[in-house]
Amino acid sequence: MRLATWNVNSLRSRIERVEAFLARHDVDVLALQETKAREDQLPLMGLQSMGYEVAAAGYHQWNGVAIISRLGLDDVEVGFPDMPPFGDPPVAEARAIGATCGGVRVWSLYVPNGRKIDDPHYLYKLEWLERLRANAATWADSPTALVGDWNIAPTDDDVFDIAQFAKSTHVTPRERAAFQAILDEGYVDVARPHTPGPDSYTYWDYYRQRFERNRGLRIDFVLGSTAFAGRVTGAFVDRDERAGTGASDHAPVVVDLSE
């Protein structure tokens, strides 16, 4: 089984890249984040003709998550229990979708950005992560993959220059503690042993040729339960997908599992 996760930064804008990526790497299951569209707006015919099923959640031009699978999509769940809303009035955002694919429970997750430390969105992010942790604890005994854009760089090695982020989100002690709390529930960062740092990133801002100078962040992860992690045989970051005209600012993370 080959599983990948990718913040695609608009599926409608990058559908041809997604189709080519799936074919080039023979991917069985792809979790997408930031699809930026309602399900009825997504261009799915090409994916379906390739033998994939699609489960998606999206409400407008922001956020949005999806799972693309040729191993089945069973027990699709939009949002996890008690997932907090945001805004005034509070509304649920399209930030989580789960499905069982080939016997593995896959959650495509788009963790809130947090914006700034003094912004209400930061507290929303922490609350969202805590609710995820509580649910993840109940999923840890079965083959489960929590994958996506976590908007957290859990160690200083995951940031090109930690000094530039001293007063920023993504690296604060509270965010890192929230990430670690999920690991402590029985999950493993399965890609890290195969993509060692420093200088191994998954996101590069479009600003000032950050990609060309490898000034990136590692914020996209595949966290696997023990039953999932024990089957991992390899992993890589497809940097080529961050290159060229019209690329997303994230690169896919790809993980291979034994049968």
Buried (B, 14 or more C-beta within 10 A) or exposed (E): BBBBBBBBBBBEEBBEBBBEBBEEBEBBBBBBBBBBBBBEBBEBEEBEEEEBBBBBBBBEEEBBBBBBBBBEBBEBBBBBEEBBEBEEEEEBBBBBBBBBBBEBBBBBBBBBBBBEEEEEBBBBBBBBBBBBBBBBBEBBEBBBBBBBBBBBBBBBBBBBEBEEBEEBBBBBEBBBEBBEBBBEBBBBBBBBEBBEEEEBBBBBEEEEEBBEEEBBBBBBBBBBBBBBBEBBEBBBBBBEBBEEEEBBBBBBBBBBBEE
